Amino acid sequence: MTVMKFILKALLISVGLAYATLAWSQESARKTLEGSWEGPLVIGRDNMNLTFTFSINGEDFTASLTSSGLGIYGMPADTVLVDGRRITIRIPRLDLEFTGTTRMNEAGDGIARIDGDWFQYSEMVPVVLLPVENPTF
């Protein structure tokens, strides 16, 4: 019976450590998502930059879109959902939805890029966003 207790304790400790590591990693990812993320948007022959700027407001994320090529400067998103590594941004007045997946850096302590899809007017365009200190407008 002593061996069973030892195995049970070891299992409980392992599960606890795994949960703590996952929670720490998600919190770290939440913090590294804050800021500006920029990438090229190619629609037809038009090639323009777009920037999403993320902020944390309490427990929730907010985001704004800037793209000089689209004539948009700091338009707030109506919906910003962050579920683990998945991100969804919706701006209904533009008929726009962006869905993306965060990709961690090699050290695993921050987000290196966001691989996503830009859906607008029934068209889907792949977009890769990288973190930037100063967005190019």
C-alpha atoms as a printed R data frame, in Angstrom:
    type eleno elety resid chain resno       x      y       z
1   ATOM     1    CA   MET     A     1   0.000  0.000   0.000
2   ATOM     2    CA   THR     A     2   2.927  2.342   0.678
3   ATOM     3    CA   VAL     A     3   4.057  2.055  -2.937
4   ATOM     4    CA   MET     A     4   0.562  3.044  -4.118
5   ATOM     5    CA   LYS     A     5   0.588  6.127  -1.869
6   ATOM     6    CA   PHE     A     6   4.003  7.106  -3.214
7   ATOM     7    CA   ILE     A     7   2.837  6.719  -6.816
8   ATOM     8    CA   LEU     A     8  -0.339  8.696  -6.111
9   ATOM     9    CA   LYS     A     9   1.626 11.532  -4.463
10  ATOM    10    CA   ALA     A    10   4.114 11.606  -7.338
11  ATOM    11    CA   LEU     A    11   1.259 11.725  -9.839
12  ATOM    12    CA   LEU     A    12  -0.489 14.560  -7.999
13  ATOM    13    CA   ILE     A    13   2.744 16.555  -7.772
14  ATOM    14    CA   SER     A    14   3.383 16.039 -11.508
15  ATOM    15    CA   VAL     A    15  -0.116 17.201 -12.421
16  ATOM    16    CA   GLY     A    16   0.249 20.233 -10.146
17  ATOM    17    CA   LEU     A    17   3.588 21.196 -11.704
18  ATOM    18    CA   ALA     A    18   2.214 20.756 -15.224
19  ATOM    19    CA   TYR     A    19  -0.768 22.972 -14.416
20  ATOM    20    CA   ALA     A    20   1.449 25.654 -12.824
21  ATOM    21    CA   THR     A    21   3.779 25.633 -15.841
22  ATOM    22    CA   LEU     A    22   0.842 25.954 -18.247
23  ATOM    23    CA   ALA     A    23  -0.669 28.822 -16.248
24  ATOM    24    CA   TRP     A    24   2.705 30.625 -16.121
25  ATOM    25    CA   SER     A    25   3.238 30.140 -19.842
26  ATOM    26    CA   GLN     A    26  -0.227 31.493 -20.710
27  ATOM    27    CA   GLU     A    27   0.288 34.527 -18.448
28  ATOM    28    CA   SER     A    28   3.691 35.121 -20.048
29  ATOM    29    CA   ALA     A    29   2.092 34.905 -23.504
30  ATOM    30    CA   ARG     A    30  -0.645 37.342 -22.437
31  ATOM    31    CA   LYS     A    31   1.970 39.886 -21.373
32  ATOM    32    CA   THR     A    32   4.049 39.500 -24.540
33  ATOM    33    CA   LEU     A    33   0.970 39.980 -26.741
34  ATOM    34    CA   GLU     A    34   0.664 43.563 -25.496
35  ATOM    35    CA   GLY     A    35   1.988 46.091 -27.999
36  ATOM    36    CA   SER     A    36   2.001 46.471 -31.773
37  ATOM    37    CA   TRP     A    37   2.078 43.638 -34.303
38  ATOM    38    CA   GLU     A    38   2.645 44.433 -37.970
39  ATOM    39    CA   GLY     A    39   2.650 42.559 -41.238
40  ATOM    40    CA   PRO     A    40   1.952 42.846 -44.952
41  ATOM    41    CA   LEU     A    41  -1.576 42.516 -46.270
42  ATOM    42    CA   VAL     A    42  -1.733 41.579 -49.953
43  ATOM    43    CA   ILE     A    43  -5.183 41.936 -51.517
44  ATOM    44    CA   GLY     A    44  -5.147 41.483 -55.273
45  ATOM    45    CA   ARG     A    45  -2.354 43.724 -56.548
46  ATOM    46    CA   ASP     A    46  -2.420 45.931 -53.469
47  ATOM    47    CA   ASN     A    47   0.330 45.355 -50.927
48  ATOM    48    CA   MET     A    48  -0.005 47.343 -47.706
49  ATOM    49    CA   ASN     A    49   1.037 47.100 -44.080
50  ATOM    50    CA   LEU     A    50  -1.401 46.592 -41.263
51  ATOM    51    CA   THR     A    51  -0.862 46.901 -37.535
52  ATOM    52    CA   PHE     A    52  -2.869 45.544 -34.641
53  ATOM    53    CA   THR     A    53  -2.060 47.179 -31.312
54  ATOM    54    CA   PHE     A    54  -3.072 45.137 -28.265
55  ATOM    55    CA   SER     A    55  -3.660 46.437 -24.742
56  ATOM    56    CA   ILE     A    56  -4.889 44.734 -21.588
57  ATOM    57    CA   ASN     A    57  -7.879 46.299 -19.850
58  ATOM    58    CA   GLY     A    58  -8.377 44.397 -16.598
59  ATOM    59    CA   GLU     A    59  -8.734 40.747 -17.643
60  ATOM    60    CA   ASP     A    60  -9.658 41.516 -21.257
61  ATOM    61    CA   PHE     A    61  -7.679 42.467 -24.331
62  ATOM    62    CA   THR     A    62  -8.486 45.434 -26.536
63  ATOM    63    CA   ALA     A    63  -7.088 45.978 -30.020
64  ATOM    64    CA   SER     A    64  -6.987 48.692 -32.622
65  ATOM    65    CA   LEU     A    65  -6.243 48.472 -36.336
66  ATOM    66    CA   THR     A    66  -4.044 50.854 -38.279
67  ATOM    67    CA   SER     A    67  -3.341 50.644 -42.005
68  ATOM    68    CA   SER     A    68  -2.468 53.721 -44.039
69  ATOM    69    CA   GLY     A    69  -3.122 51.720 -47.225
70  ATOM    70    CA   LEU     A    70  -6.708 51.159 -46.081
71  ATOM    71    CA   GLY     A    71  -7.034 54.690 -44.672
72  ATOM    72    CA   ILE     A    72  -7.602 53.356 -41.142
73  ATOM    73    CA   TYR     A    73  -5.842 54.888 -38.147
74  ATOM    74    CA   GLY     A    74  -6.466 53.383 -34.711
75  ATOM    75    CA   MET     A    75  -9.906 51.856 -35.350
76  ATOM    76    CA   PRO     A    76 -10.932 49.931 -32.223
77  ATOM    77    CA   ALA     A    77 -11.980 46.301 -32.567
78  ATOM    78    CA   ASP     A    78 -15.469 45.420 -31.345
79  ATOM    79    CA   THR     A    79 -14.395 41.935 -30.266
80  ATOM    80    CA   VAL     A    80 -11.012 40.631 -29.134
81  ATOM    81    CA   LEU     A    81 -10.904 37.020 -27.976
82  ATOM    82    CA   VAL     A    82  -7.715 35.392 -26.712
83  ATOM    83    CA   ASP     A    83  -8.121 31.710 -25.931
84  ATOM    84    CA   GLY     A    84  -4.780 30.108 -25.210
85  ATOM    85    CA   ARG     A    85  -2.769 30.590 -28.401
86  ATOM    86    CA   ARG     A    86  -5.812 31.482 -30.551
87  ATOM    87    CA   ILE     A    87  -6.709 35.119 -31.248
88  ATOM    88    CA   THR     A    88  -9.890 36.406 -32.880
89  ATOM    89    CA   ILE     A    89 -10.460 40.073 -33.729
90  ATOM    90    CA   ARG     A    90 -13.735 41.329 -35.191
91  ATOM    91    CA   ILE     A    91 -14.571 44.738 -36.652
92  ATOM    92    CA   PRO     A    92 -18.106 44.374 -38.087
93  ATOM    93    CA   ARG     A    93 -18.261 47.871 -39.634
94  ATOM    94    CA   LEU     A    94 -15.450 46.727 -41.967
95  ATOM    95    CA   ASP     A    95 -16.914 43.216 -42.370
96  ATOM    96    CA   LEU     A    96 -13.557 42.082 -40.969
97  ATOM    97    CA   GLU     A    97 -12.463 39.120 -38.906
98  ATOM    98    CA   PHE     A    98  -8.860 38.221 -38.160
99  ATOM    99    CA   THR     A    99  -8.082 34.835 -36.650
100 ATOM   100    CA   GLY     A   100  -4.573 33.915 -35.662
101 ATOM   101    CA   THR     A   101  -2.372 31.559 -33.712
102 ATOM   102    CA   THR     A   102   0.561 32.773 -31.652
103 ATOM   103    CA   ARG     A   103   3.930 31.122 -32.218
104 ATOM   104    CA   MET     A   104   6.341 31.145 -29.282
105 ATOM   105    CA   ASN     A   105  10.011 32.080 -29.540
106 ATOM   106    CA   GLU     A   106  12.733 29.427 -29.179
107 ATOM   107    CA   ALA     A   107  13.085 30.050 -25.434
108 ATOM   108    CA   GLY     A   108   9.337 29.593 -25.015
109 ATOM   109    CA   ASP     A   109   9.006 32.742 -22.919
110 ATOM   110    CA   GLY     A   110   7.426 35.083 -25.454
111 ATOM   111    CA   ILE     A   111   5.499 35.320 -28.694
112 ATOM   112    CA   ALA     A   112   7.652 35.478 -31.839
113 ATOM   113    CA   ARG     A   113   4.847 35.960 -34.388
114 ATOM   114    CA   ILE     A   114   1.142 35.584 -35.053
115 ATOM   115    CA   ASP     A   115   0.150 33.445 -38.045
116 ATOM   116    CA   GLY     A   116  -3.330 34.432 -39.102
117 ATOM   117    CA   ASP     A   117  -6.029 34.861 -41.689
118 ATOM   118    CA   TRP     A   118  -7.681 38.147 -42.659
119 ATOM   119    CA   PHE     A   119 -11.324 37.583 -43.664
120 ATOM   120    CA   GLN     A   120 -13.046 40.523 -45.350
121 ATOM   121    CA   TYR     A   121 -15.884 40.640 -47.886
122 ATOM   122    CA   SER     A   122 -15.808 36.832 -48.353
123 ATOM   123    CA   GLU     A   123 -12.095 36.878 -49.133
124 ATOM   124    CA   MET     A   124  -9.409 35.228 -47.008
125 ATOM   125    CA   VAL     A   125  -5.797 36.380 -47.039
126 ATOM   126    CA   PRO     A   126  -2.998 34.838 -44.935
127 ATOM   127    CA   VAL     A   127  -1.107 37.329 -42.766
128 ATOM   128    CA   VAL     A   128   1.982 36.967 -40.569
129 ATOM   129    CA   LEU     A   129   2.314 39.608 -37.848
130 ATOM   130    CA   LEU     A   130   5.613 40.392 -36.129
131 ATOM   131    CA   PRO     A   131   6.145 42.480 -33.000
132 ATOM   132    CA   VAL     A   132   7.309 46.053 -33.658
133 ATOM   133    CA   GLU     A   133   8.355 48.882 -31.365
134 ATOM   134    CA   ASN     A   134   7.339 51.605 -33.819
135 ATOM   135    CA   PRO     A   135   4.754 50.678 -36.458
136 ATOM   136    CA   THR     A   136   5.346 51.975 -39.992
137 ATOM   137    CA   PHE     A   137   2.270 53.919 -41.015
